[in-house]
Amino acid sequence: MPSYLVMGTYTDQGVRTIKESPKRFEMVKHVVQQAGGRVIFFYLTFGQYDFATLFELPNDEAAAKLALTIASQGNVRTTTMKAFTEDEYKKIVGGLP
């Protein structure tokens, strides 16, 4: 199943309501499960991003829907990257001419 690394920052609204963020992430986990995916990890971070999370989702369409669902709440801004496992990386590199 494809993996998606999501790096996020809290908006002003998200910071004002930060105590509600664990409940919001539970909703995100539910949406991921409903889409047939799973949450691999979530880390609170500091630096350029406030959090990092890795999802497995069935396809890019499901990832796009999740990103739009999260964005529509107005609490975070995200950057989503398709991620490849070590085995997938080796297969990609191994197929180079």
Sequence and secondary structure as in RCSB ss.txt:
>XXXX:A:sequence
MPSYLVMGTYTDQGVRTIKESPKRFEMVKHVVQQAGGRVIFFYLTFGQYDFATLFELPNDEAAAKLALTIASQGN
VRTTTMKAFTEDEYKKIVGGLP
>XXXX:A:secstr
  EEEEEEEE HHHHHTGGGHHHHHHHHHHHHHHTT EEEEEEE  SS SEEEEEE SSHHHHHHHHHHHHHTSS
EEEEEEEE  HHHHHHHHHT  
